[in-house]
Amino acid sequence: MRLTPSPIDHIRVTAHQLLGEGVRVTLFSSRVRDDLKGGDVDLLVEVNECVDNPALMSAQIASRVSRAMNGRKVDVVFKAPNLLQQPIHSIARQTGILLCR
């Protein structure tokens, strides 16, 4: 995994602040592979409750994490009961690394 403890802690704190203790965050895509360089940070954020405005929540998480990582691009994919599940959700869970739950 190509994230240091500081950004991981910031991701955890941000997720808990915005979504509470029940949030689950998984890092997936190129950042889980040690043999690659660069790349954005892809996060799967899962909650057990409906999300009223997932686009806004995604943007808030992405912007806070990006600022903490000196402007690194961050993509957030949400999984919630009221959102349509896409293949990316399964891929992220199968190939990703759990950062917090």
Rosetta constraint file for C-alpha pairs under 8 A:
AtomPair CA 1 CA 31 HARMONIC 5.92 0.50
AtomPair CA 1 CA 32 HARMONIC 4.20 0.50
AtomPair CA 1 CA 33 HARMONIC 5.68 0.50
AtomPair CA 1 CA 34 HARMONIC 5.62 0.50
AtomPair CA 1 CA 97 HARMONIC 7.98 0.50
AtomPair CA 2 CA 31 HARMONIC 5.25 0.50
AtomPair CA 2 CA 32 HARMONIC 6.12 0.50
AtomPair CA 2 CA 33 HARMONIC 6.91 0.50
AtomPair CA 2 CA 34 HARMONIC 5.98 0.50
AtomPair CA 3 CA 7 HARMONIC 6.62 0.50
AtomPair CA 3 CA 8 HARMONIC 6.72 0.50
AtomPair CA 3 CA 31 HARMONIC 7.20 0.50
AtomPair CA 4 CA 8 HARMONIC 6.55 0.50
AtomPair CA 5 CA 9 HARMONIC 6.06 0.50
AtomPair CA 6 CA 10 HARMONIC 6.27 0.50
AtomPair CA 7 CA 11 HARMONIC 6.08 0.50
AtomPair CA 7 CA 65 HARMONIC 7.46 0.50
AtomPair CA 7 CA 68 HARMONIC 6.91 0.50
AtomPair CA 7 CA 69 HARMONIC 6.67 0.50
AtomPair CA 8 CA 12 HARMONIC 6.28 0.50
AtomPair CA 8 CA 99 HARMONIC 6.90 0.50
AtomPair CA 9 CA 13 HARMONIC 6.13 0.50
AtomPair CA 10 CA 14 HARMONIC 5.96 0.50
AtomPair CA 10 CA 65 HARMONIC 6.78 0.50
AtomPair CA 10 CA 68 HARMONIC 7.23 0.50
AtomPair CA 11 CA 15 HARMONIC 6.08 0.50
AtomPair CA 11 CA 65 HARMONIC 6.16 0.50
AtomPair CA 12 CA 16 HARMONIC 6.16 0.50
AtomPair CA 12 CA 25 HARMONIC 7.65 0.50
AtomPair CA 12 CA 99 HARMONIC 7.09 0.50
AtomPair CA 12 CA 100 HARMONIC 6.01 0.50
AtomPair CA 13 CA 17 HARMONIC 6.01 0.50
AtomPair CA 14 CA 18 HARMONIC 6.16 0.50
AtomPair CA 14 CA 61 HARMONIC 6.68 0.50
AtomPair CA 14 CA 64 HARMONIC 7.27 0.50
AtomPair CA 14 CA 65 HARMONIC 7.53 0.50
AtomPair CA 15 CA 19 HARMONIC 5.67 0.50
AtomPair CA 15 CA 20 HARMONIC 7.04 0.50
AtomPair CA 15 CA 23 HARMONIC 6.70 0.50
AtomPair CA 15 CA 25 HARMONIC 7.63 0.50
AtomPair CA 15 CA 61 HARMONIC 7.01 0.50
AtomPair CA 16 CA 20 HARMONIC 4.41 0.50
AtomPair CA 16 CA 21 HARMONIC 5.31 0.50
AtomPair CA 16 CA 22 HARMONIC 7.80 0.50
AtomPair CA 16 CA 23 HARMONIC 6.65 0.50
AtomPair CA 18 CA 57 HARMONIC 7.94 0.50
AtomPair CA 18 CA 61 HARMONIC 7.83 0.50
AtomPair CA 19 CA 23 HARMONIC 6.16 0.50
AtomPair CA 19 CA 47 HARMONIC 7.78 0.50
AtomPair CA 21 CA 101 HARMONIC 7.32 0.50
AtomPair CA 22 CA 47 HARMONIC 6.62 0.50
AtomPair CA 22 CA 48 HARMONIC 7.39 0.50
AtomPair CA 22 CA 101 HARMONIC 6.32 0.50
AtomPair CA 23 CA 45 HARMONIC 6.96 0.50
AtomPair CA 23 CA 46 HARMONIC 5.85 0.50
AtomPair CA 23 CA 47 HARMONIC 5.11 0.50
AtomPair CA 23 CA 48 HARMONIC 7.74 0.50
AtomPair CA 23 CA 100 HARMONIC 7.42 0.50
AtomPair CA 23 CA 101 HARMONIC 5.53 0.50
AtomPair CA 24 CA 44 HARMONIC 7.99 0.50
AtomPair CA 24 CA 45 HARMONIC 5.80 0.50
AtomPair CA 24 CA 46 HARMONIC 5.05 0.50
AtomPair CA 24 CA 47 HARMONIC 6.57 0.50
AtomPair CA 24 CA 98 HARMONIC 7.57 0.50
AtomPair CA 24 CA 99 HARMONIC 7.59 0.50
AtomPair CA 24 CA 100 HARMONIC 5.38 0.50
AtomPair CA 24 CA 101 HARMONIC 4.07 0.50
AtomPair CA 25 CA 43 HARMONIC 6.51 0.50
AtomPair CA 25 CA 44 HARMONIC 5.59 0.50
AtomPair CA 25 CA 45 HARMONIC 4.65 0.50
AtomPair CA 25 CA 46 HARMONIC 6.38 0.50
AtomPair CA 25 CA 98 HARMONIC 6.06 0.50
AtomPair CA 25 CA 99 HARMONIC 5.50 0.50
AtomPair CA 25 CA 100 HARMONIC 5.25 0.50
AtomPair CA 25 CA 101 HARMONIC 6.52 0.50
AtomPair CA 26 CA 43 HARMONIC 5.57 0.50
AtomPair CA 26 CA 44 HARMONIC 5.02 0.50
AtomPair CA 26 CA 45 HARMONIC 6.63 0.50
AtomPair CA 26 CA 92 HARMONIC 7.20 0.50
AtomPair CA 26 CA 93 HARMONIC 7.02 0.50
AtomPair CA 26 CA 96 HARMONIC 5.83 0.50
AtomPair CA 26 CA 97 HARMONIC 5.37 0.50
AtomPair CA 26 CA 98 HARMONIC 4.29 0.50
AtomPair CA 26 CA 99 HARMONIC 5.44 0.50
AtomPair CA 26 CA 100 HARMONIC 7.22 0.50
AtomPair CA 27 CA 31 HARMONIC 7.27 0.50
AtomPair CA 27 CA 32 HARMONIC 6.87 0.50
AtomPair CA 27 CA 41 HARMONIC 7.35 0.50
AtomPair CA 27 CA 42 HARMONIC 5.87 0.50
AtomPair CA 27 CA 43 HARMONIC 4.78 0.50
AtomPair CA 27 CA 44 HARMONIC 6.48 0.50
AtomPair CA 27 CA 92 HARMONIC 7.57 0.50
AtomPair CA 27 CA 96 HARMONIC 5.29 0.50
AtomPair CA 27 CA 97 HARMONIC 5.19 0.50
AtomPair CA 27 CA 98 HARMONIC 6.33 0.50
AtomPair CA 27 CA 99 HARMONIC 6.66 0.50
AtomPair CA 28 CA 32 HARMONIC 5.87 0.50
AtomPair CA 28 CA 41 HARMONIC 7.81 0.50
AtomPair CA 28 CA 42 HARMONIC 5.56 0.50
AtomPair CA 28 CA 43 HARMONIC 6.19 0.50
AtomPair CA 28 CA 44 HARMONIC 7.32 0.50
AtomPair CA 28 CA 92 HARMONIC 5.40 0.50
AtomPair CA 28 CA 93 HARMONIC 7.84 0.50
AtomPair CA 28 CA 95 HARMONIC 6.42 0.50
AtomPair CA 28 CA 96 HARMONIC 4.13 0.50
AtomPair CA 28 CA 97 HARMONIC 6.41 0.50
AtomPair CA 29 CA 33 HARMONIC 7.66 0.50
AtomPair CA 29 CA 41 HARMONIC 7.96 0.50
AtomPair CA 29 CA 42 HARMONIC 6.31 0.50
AtomPair CA 29 CA 92 HARMONIC 7.33 0.50
AtomPair CA 29 CA 95 HARMONIC 7.59 0.50
AtomPair CA 29 CA 96 HARMONIC 6.99 0.50
AtomPair CA 30 CA 36 HARMONIC 6.80 0.50
AtomPair CA 30 CA 39 HARMONIC 6.44 0.50
AtomPair CA 30 CA 40 HARMONIC 7.75 0.50
AtomPair CA 30 CA 41 HARMONIC 7.98 0.50
AtomPair CA 31 CA 36 HARMONIC 7.69 0.50
AtomPair CA 31 CA 38 HARMONIC 7.94 0.50
AtomPair CA 31 CA 39 HARMONIC 6.81 0.50
AtomPair CA 31 CA 40 HARMONIC 7.36 0.50
AtomPair CA 31 CA 41 HARMONIC 6.38 0.50
AtomPair CA 31 CA 42 HARMONIC 7.56 0.50
AtomPair CA 32 CA 96 HARMONIC 6.69 0.50
AtomPair CA 32 CA 97 HARMONIC 6.90 0.50
AtomPair CA 40 CA 72 HARMONIC 6.41 0.50
AtomPair CA 40 CA 73 HARMONIC 4.93 0.50
AtomPair CA 40 CA 74 HARMONIC 5.65 0.50
AtomPair CA 40 CA 75 HARMONIC 7.29 0.50
AtomPair CA 41 CA 72 HARMONIC 7.46 0.50
AtomPair CA 41 CA 73 HARMONIC 6.31 0.50
AtomPair CA 41 CA 74 HARMONIC 4.64 0.50
AtomPair CA 41 CA 75 HARMONIC 6.14 0.50
AtomPair CA 42 CA 74 HARMONIC 5.95 0.50
AtomPair CA 42 CA 75 HARMONIC 4.82 0.50
AtomPair CA 42 CA 76 HARMONIC 6.05 0.50
AtomPair CA 42 CA 77 HARMONIC 7.73 0.50
AtomPair CA 43 CA 74 HARMONIC 7.57 0.50
AtomPair CA 43 CA 75 HARMONIC 6.16 0.50
AtomPair CA 43 CA 76 HARMONIC 4.87 0.50
AtomPair CA 43 CA 77 HARMONIC 6.16 0.50
AtomPair CA 44 CA 76 HARMONIC 5.95 0.50
AtomPair CA 44 CA 77 HARMONIC 4.82 0.50
AtomPair CA 44 CA 78 HARMONIC 5.95 0.50
AtomPair CA 44 CA 79 HARMONIC 7.29 0.50
AtomPair CA 44 CA 89 HARMONIC 7.20 0.50
AtomPair CA 44 CA 92 HARMONIC 6.59 0.50
AtomPair CA 44 CA 93 HARMONIC 7.84 0.50
AtomPair CA 45 CA 76 HARMONIC 6.84 0.50
AtomPair CA 45 CA 77 HARMONIC 6.08 0.50
AtomPair CA 45 CA 78 HARMONIC 4.93 0.50
AtomPair CA 45 CA 79 HARMONIC 6.16 0.50
AtomPair CA 46 CA 78 HARMONIC 5.90 0.50
AtomPair CA 46 CA 79 HARMONIC 4.63 0.50
AtomPair CA 46 CA 80 HARMONIC 6.04 0.50
AtomPair CA 47 CA 79 HARMONIC 6.42 0.50
AtomPair CA 47 CA 80 HARMONIC 5.30 0.50
AtomPair CA 47 CA 81 HARMONIC 7.88 0.50
AtomPair CA 48 CA 80 HARMONIC 5.99 0.50
AtomPair CA 48 CA 81 HARMONIC 6.52 0.50
AtomPair CA 49 CA 80 HARMONIC 6.25 0.50
AtomPair CA 49 CA 81 HARMONIC 6.29 0.50
AtomPair CA 49 CA 82 HARMONIC 7.97 0.50
AtomPair CA 50 CA 80 HARMONIC 5.70 0.50
AtomPair CA 50 CA 81 HARMONIC 5.56 0.50
AtomPair CA 50 CA 82 HARMONIC 5.24 0.50
AtomPair CA 50 CA 83 HARMONIC 7.83 0.50
AtomPair CA 51 CA 80 HARMONIC 6.57 0.50
AtomPair CA 51 CA 82 HARMONIC 6.96 0.50
AtomPair CA 53 CA 57 HARMONIC 6.32 0.50
AtomPair CA 54 CA 58 HARMONIC 5.89 0.50
AtomPair CA 54 CA 78 HARMONIC 6.94 0.50
AtomPair CA 55 CA 59 HARMONIC 6.18 0.50
AtomPair CA 56 CA 60 HARMONIC 6.18 0.50
AtomPair CA 57 CA 61 HARMONIC 6.26 0.50
AtomPair CA 58 CA 62 HARMONIC 5.99 0.50
AtomPair CA 58 CA 75 HARMONIC 7.94 0.50
AtomPair CA 58 CA 76 HARMONIC 5.50 0.50
AtomPair CA 58 CA 77 HARMONIC 7.20 0.50
AtomPair CA 58 CA 78 HARMONIC 7.26 0.50
AtomPair CA 59 CA 63 HARMONIC 5.90 0.50
AtomPair CA 59 CA 76 HARMONIC 7.75 0.50
AtomPair CA 60 CA 64 HARMONIC 6.20 0.50
AtomPair CA 61 CA 65 HARMONIC 6.16 0.50
AtomPair CA 61 CA 76 HARMONIC 7.45 0.50
AtomPair CA 62 CA 66 HARMONIC 5.85 0.50
AtomPair CA 62 CA 73 HARMONIC 7.88 0.50
AtomPair CA 62 CA 74 HARMONIC 5.21 0.50
AtomPair CA 62 CA 75 HARMONIC 6.24 0.50
AtomPair CA 62 CA 76 HARMONIC 6.33 0.50
AtomPair CA 63 CA 67 HARMONIC 6.09 0.50
AtomPair CA 63 CA 74 HARMONIC 7.53 0.50
AtomPair CA 64 CA 68 HARMONIC 6.38 0.50
AtomPair CA 65 CA 69 HARMONIC 6.26 0.50
AtomPair CA 65 CA 74 HARMONIC 7.09 0.50
AtomPair CA 66 CA 70 HARMONIC 6.33 0.50
AtomPair CA 66 CA 71 HARMONIC 4.83 0.50
AtomPair CA 66 CA 72 HARMONIC 5.16 0.50
AtomPair CA 66 CA 73 HARMONIC 6.03 0.50
AtomPair CA 66 CA 74 HARMONIC 5.91 0.50
AtomPair CA 67 CA 71 HARMONIC 5.22 0.50
AtomPair CA 67 CA 72 HARMONIC 7.54 0.50
AtomPair CA 77 CA 89 HARMONIC 7.67 0.50
AtomPair CA 78 CA 83 HARMONIC 7.93 0.50
AtomPair CA 79 CA 83 HARMONIC 6.49 0.50
AtomPair CA 79 CA 84 HARMONIC 8.00 0.50
AtomPair CA 79 CA 85 HARMONIC 6.89 0.50
AtomPair CA 79 CA 89 HARMONIC 7.07 0.50
AtomPair CA 85 CA 89 HARMONIC 6.58 0.50
AtomPair CA 86 CA 90 HARMONIC 7.51 0.50
AtomPair CA 87 CA 91 HARMONIC 6.34 0.50
AtomPair CA 88 CA 92 HARMONIC 5.95 0.50
AtomPair CA 89 CA 93 HARMONIC 6.34 0.50
AtomPair CA 90 CA 94 HARMONIC 6.08 0.50
AtomPair CA 91 CA 95 HARMONIC 5.97 0.50
AtomPair CA 91 CA 96 HARMONIC 7.80 0.50
AtomPair CA 92 CA 96 HARMONIC 5.14 0.50
AtomPair CA 93 CA 97 HARMONIC 7.83 0.50
